[in-house]
Amino acid sequence: MTIAILDAAGAEAALDDLATVLHDSVLHGASVNFVQPFPLADARAYWQRQLPDLRTGKAVLLVARQDGDIAGTVMLGLDTPPNQPHRADVKKLLVHSRARRRGLARALMQAIESEARRHGRSLLTLDTEHGSAAEPLYHSLGYILLGIMPGYALSADGTAAQPCAFFYKTLT
């Protein structure tokens, strides 16, 4: 496994691979802002919409590769208000179903924390569906549960509003 930053040009060249990971994640139940049915074209369009922020430095995209293929992603949102230059948002931690349970998500999170430090950020925030497979990972990495909001977002299958867990971590 290797982890690398993809700039806007690299992300544009890898749009199909990025879309495949997002598409697979949603089809396998990840609650990451989309509901099924979720066409691959919509996944590709999502990543296309991220390109301007990657170009301007408002976001950083990391990918994990296995056997040369993109198997996971995570983004760091750096576009914070002027009174929050120390904070960043963790977004779209995704691991393709064929690559799960192999440490990719943990490695991506550790790498995004390093990237946040490199950008002078000392506070990370994120959210995930309460009860999801990601929640224990965040706890194990030292993220602190801020709270749980009931009925925050629809599940990936679109059948019911699910609670959302909000986390933060202070980087040292």
N, C-alpha and C positions, 0 to 999 in steps of 0.2 A: 504494500500500500504506500502511495505517496500522496502528500497534500501539497497543493500549490494555489497561489492566487491567480485568478483569471481576471485580466483587465477587460475593458469593454471589447477590444478586438478579439481577444481569446474567447470571451463569452459569446460573441456573435458567431464566431467560427464553430462553437460547440453548442449552438442553440438546439439542435436535434437531440444531442445527448442530455443536455440539461432538461429539456422537455420530457424526455423518456423517464428520468428519475422522478420528476414532479408528478407526472401522469401515473406512474407505478405507485408512488406513495399514496396518492389520493385513492386509487383503486383498491389499495390494501388498508384503507381506513384512517390514514393520517388526516387530521383536522387542521388543514393549513390554508384556510380561507376559501376553499373550493368544495363543491358538492358534486356528487355523481348524478347524472352522467357527466363525465368530464372528458371531452374529446382531447386528443393529443394536440390538435391545433390550438386549443385554448391554453394548454400548458406552454406551448411555444410562444404564443402571444404574451403570456405573463413575462417570460424571460426577455422578450423584445422590449417590453415596457421598462425593464430594469437597466437597459443599456445606457440611457442618459445619466442616471445616477452613478453608474460605474465610470463613465467618462469624466464626470465632474468631481469625483471623489466623495460624493455623498454616501456612497456605499462601497463595501469591499466584499468580493465573492471569493470564497475558498471552495475548492473541490478536492474530493478524495478519489484517487484512481486505483483500481484493481485491474491488473493485467492490461493496463493502458486505457481502460474504459472508465468514464466517470461513473462512480458508484454512490457518491454522496455529495451534498452541498451544505453550506451554511453561509449566511450573509451577516455583515456587520453594518447596521444603519448608523451613519455618522451625521446625518442631517438633523441636528438638534437645535433648539432655540438658543439665542445668544446667552441666556442665563444658565445653560446646561452644557457647557463645552467639555465637561468632565465625564459625560454620560454617553452611552451608545446602546442600541437595541440589537439583540440577537434575533435573526430572522431566518426562516426556511431551513432549519436543520432537517435534512432529508437523507434517507439512506434507501437505496433500491432494495426491494424485498429479497433479491438473490444474494445480497451482501450483508444482511443484518446479522447481529449477534457475533460480529467479528472485531468489534472495537472501533469501527469507523466513526460512529457518532461521538464517542469519547475523544478520539484523536482530533476530530473536527472542532469540538468545543475547546479543547486545550489550545489548538492553533488559533482559534478566533479570539481567545483571551490574550494570547501573545500579540496578536495583531491589534487588539484594542489598546494594549499597553503601548505599543509602538506609536499609536496615534494619540497618546496622552490621555486615554480614557481610563477612569478608575472605578466607574460604576456601570455594570451591565444589567439590563432588564430583558425579560422575555416572558412569553406566556405560552401555555400549552393546554390542551384539553385535560381537565381533571380526570385522573384515572387512566391516562394514556400510558403507553410503554415508555414514553420519554420522561415522564415525571420522576421515576426512581433515578434515572441517569442524572438529572439536574440536582437532586438531593445529594447524590454521591459525589458530585463535583463541587459541593459547597454552596450551591445556590440556596437562598433562604426564601421560603414560601411567604409571600406578603399577604395573600388572601385568595379566596375562591369566590368567584362571582357566578351565581346560578344563572342558567339559561343564556349564557353569553353568545354562543354561536351554534349553528347547526352542525350535527355530526357529518362526517364525510358522505354518508349515505343519504343525508338530507331528511331523515325521518324525525329528528327531535332536537330541540335546543339542549345543549350540553353545558355543564359548568366549565369554567376556565380557571386555571391556576396561574397566578401571577408571581414571578420570582425576580429576585435581584441578587447580585453578588458584587461585593466590594473587592476590587483587585488590589493586591499589595505589591 
